Amino acid sequence: MSAGKGKNKSMPGTDLETPGFPDGKPGALAVRPGYEVGYAKPPESTRFRKGQSGNPRGRPKGAKNKLPALHEERMKTIILEEAYRSIKVRDGERSVSVPIAQAVLRSLAVNAVKGQHRSQRLFAELLAAVETSNKALHDKWLDTAMEYKIQWERELTRRRSLGITHLPDPLPHPDHIKLDPNAGTIRIVGPSTKEEKAQWDDWMEHKPEFEEEIRELKRLLEDETDPGMRDFLKTDLAQTEKIVHFLNKAERGEL
């Protein structure tokens, strides 16, 4: 038997003893006579008094039913919180967690598939409303981009005709906005913020260095005979050529 087995040890600062475990099973804590403070026995000054409320002031008057401020939309917050609260639903042989809104729509769609006319009509109306809203938002974004491009092209033409060179170009630059009205797509192939512009300019500034590195790597490859070194140079060359190719396409607005 080890020296510590079956031996009582006092917890520092209290009269509480932790006895050994007879028969190898944990037992209850033993308390000496005169023990006042410890596990399940808080100090006398912090205990609840018989017949006295633990919260004598109670809940503030009207706290539960307080009207929202003029700038608040509390009902919207409640609706959104409930709509996106996760619940467990059956999905085949397993349970999955989904937002309540998704669970409700899934139930509606299933009932529509089963032939319930009211569910079919409601689901069709919801789908049409969402698609109409998305189309309106897309059209607005396309019109805004076209207007931006046209107006800035006119302004830059005016600056060139008057010899104005001290004003900064807009971000994004109209040349970097690629529109396809037939496909309804918009692409921005250049920087859109000052931070992106600074990074863009830094890459373009180092482009001649990348091009010089390509020429140097090709010269090294012509003279190198070691297979391992040749593989290393080829990998480095391919990466550098990829960077320059990207920068060239960016300059032409072909990204």
N, C-alpha and C positions, 0 to 999 in steps of 0.2 A: 504494500500500500504506500502511495506517495505521501509526502509530509503534509500536503495541503488538503488531502481528502478527508472529509468528515470534520474538519476544523472550522469553528465559527470565526468570522471576521467582522469587526465593527466598521461601519462606514464612517469615514472621517467627519467630525463636526456634528454627529447625531448620536442618539442612543439606540439607533436601529441596528439590529444584528442580522446578518445573513447566514443562516445555519447551513450546515452541510446537508447533502441529499442522502438520507438513509436509503439503503437498498438500490442506490443508483438512480432514484427518481426525484425530480424537483419537488420541494415542499413549499409551504406557505412561509412568508416572512415572519420571524418571531420578533415581538416587541417587548422590551424590558419594562418593568414597572417604572412609572415616572416619565415615560416617553410622551412628548407633547406635540412635536412637529415632525412631519415626514410624509411618507407615501399615504395618500388618502386622508391626511390630517393636516390641513393648512393652518397657518398661524391663527390664533384666536382673533386678532384684529381684522383679518380679511374674510372671516366666515360670515355667511348670511345670518341675520338675526331672525329669530322666530317671530312670525307675524309682521315682518317688515319686507317690503318689496325690494328686489335687487335693482330695480330701475325706478326710484321714487318719482322722478319727473315724468316718466312715461313717454310715449311717442309724441312728438310735437304735434300740436293741433293742426289738422288738415294736411299733414305730411303725405298721407296716402292719396288724397283726392285733390292735391294742390293743382290749380290750373296751370297749363304751360305758359311760358312767356310769349310775347307777341312774335318773337323771331323763331320760336320752336315749332316743329311739326312732329309732335310726339307720336301721333297715330302712324305716321309713315315709318318712323323708327321701329315701332312695335310690329307693324306689318312685315317689314323687311327682316327683322330678327326672327320672327316666326317662320317666314317663308324660307329662310336659309338655315333653319335649325335642323340638324341631322337626326334622322330616325332610321331604325332598322326595318328593311323590307325583304321579302323573299324574292330571290332572283334565280329561278330554277331550283336547284338543290342546295343553294347556299343563301346566307343572309348577307346583305350589303348595306352600308350606310349611305344614304342619299339625302339631299335637302328636301324639306317638306314640299316645296314647289315642284321639284322633279317627280316626287312620289305622286302628287295629285295629277300632274300632267300625264304620267305613265298610266295611272288608273283610268283617266279620261280616254287616252288613246286605245287602251285595251277594250274598254266598253264600246268605243266606236268601231273597232274591228269586229266585235261580236254582233254588230248590227243595231245597236241602240241609236235611233235617229237623232235624239236630242244631243247625245255625245258626239255624233258625227258632225252635226251642224256647228256645235260649239268649238270642236277641234278645228274644223275648216275655217271658222271665223278667226280664231286665235292665230292660226298659221298665216292666213292672208294678212292680218294686221301686222305681224312681225315682218313678213317679207316686204310689205308696203313701206314700213318704217325704215327698214334697211336700205331699200331702193332710194327713198327720199334722202337719206343721210349720204349715201354714195353719190347721188346726183349733185347734192349741195357741195360736197368735197371736190368733185370734178369741176364744177362751175367756178368755185373759188380758186382752184389751181390754175385754170385757164385764164381767169381774169388777172390773177397775180402775174402770170407769165407775160401776157399781152401788155399790161400796164408798165412793167419794168423794162420790157424790150423797147417800148416807146421812150421811156425815160433815159435809158442808156444811149439810145440813138440820139436823143436831144443833147445829152452831155458831150458825145463825140463831135457833133456838129458845131457846138459852141466851144470846143476845146477845154471842157471841164475835166480835169484829171485828179483833183485833190479830194474828191468825195469817194467814200468807200463803196464797193459793190454790195448789192443786197445779198442776204443769206436767207434761203438758198438762192444762188444765181439762176436767172431764168434759163440759161443754157443747160443747167443741170436738171431741169424739170422736164421729164419725158412723158408726153401725153399720147394716149392711143384712144381717141374717141370711139372708134369702132368696137374695140374690146372693152372700153370703159376702164382702162387702167392708168395709173399714175405712178411714175418712178422718179425718185430723187437720187441722182447719181453723184452728187457732190456734197460738200459740207453744208450743214443747216444751222450750226451754231458757231459762236466765236471760238469755242474750244476745239470743235471739229476742224474749223478753218486753220487754226494754228497747227494742228497735227497734219492736216493736208499739206500746208505750205512746207512743213518740215520734211515730209516725204519727198515732195517735189524738189526741194533744195538739194536733197541727197541723191536724186536720181542720176546725175552725172557720175557720182562716185560708184553707184551700182553698175553703171554701164562700163566704167573703167575696170571694175573688178571682173566683169565677164570677160573682157579682152585679156586680162592678166591670167585668169584661170585657163583660158583656151591656150595661151602660150605655154603655160606650165604643163598642160596635158600633152602638148606636142613633144616635149623633151622627157617626160616622166616615163620610166620603164617598169617601176615596181607596181605590181597588180593592186596591192592594198592601197597605196597612195593614189593610184589612178581612180580607184573606186571612190575614195574620199573626195578627190577633186571633182569628179563627175557629179556627186551628190551636191556639193557646194555650188557648182555651176548651175545645176537644175533649179535649185532654190532661188538663186539670185536672178536667173532668167524669169522665173515665175513672178518675182516682185516687179521687175521692169515691165513685164507684159501687163501686169495689173495697172501700173502707173500710166502706161501708154493708153490703155482702154479708158482709164479715168479721165485723162486729158481730152480724149475724143468724145467723152460722154456716152460710152458704149457699155457701161457696167449694167 
